[in-house]
Amino acid sequence: MLAPTAEKLPDQLQENLRLVFVGTAASTRSADVGHYYAHPGNRFWRTIHQIGLTPRRYEPREFPALLELGIGLTDLCKSGAGMDHQALTSPVDIPAFREKMRRYRPKTVAFTSKKAASLFLGRPSGTIALGRQPPRPGFPALFVLASPSGAASGAWTVQPWQELADHVKTAQDLSLQPR
């Protein structure tokens, strides 16, 4: 019997987060250094600051600090690393991901690529639109974002990321209003 493969990146989750970003799997660089979205060509850290989700541009090594901002991080494939065609030779555990979302109850979930969303939704990525998705019973608000990976530059657009930030801010403002 084979020993279980260790997680490439630890989940950054806690109860009642305002947002959880969900990737497919760690990149080779992220797995090597142990930081989410660590490749210098990845737009993740620059983008979440640009759209107003963070007060400053964080460095990949600072990923645990996002929890203080109500932002979590996870991947669907916890044991694989590399480009999708490499990483996805390792198991993708959708039931475990759903259970994490039930347990931690984030307000919003954002897949950081169409590929990650397609694995969760069980549909080809070509059939999935970027942006907010139709509501799913018993699941948080769901967004699909353009991949921030430098390898996906041809399909990059900040628009769904901004839509996400606007949603998160509106949801937060509504939760602060007196009842």
Buried (B, 14 or more C-beta within 10 A) or exposed (E): EEEEEEBBBBBBBEEEBBBBBBBBBBBBBBBEBBBBBBBEEBBBBBBBBBBEBBEEEBEBEBBEEBBEBBBBBBBBBBBBBBEBEEBBEBEBBEEEBEEBBEEBEBBBBBBBBBBBBBBBBEEEBEEBEBBBBEEEEEBBBBBBBBBBBEEBEEEBEBEBBBBBBEBBBEBEEEEEEEE
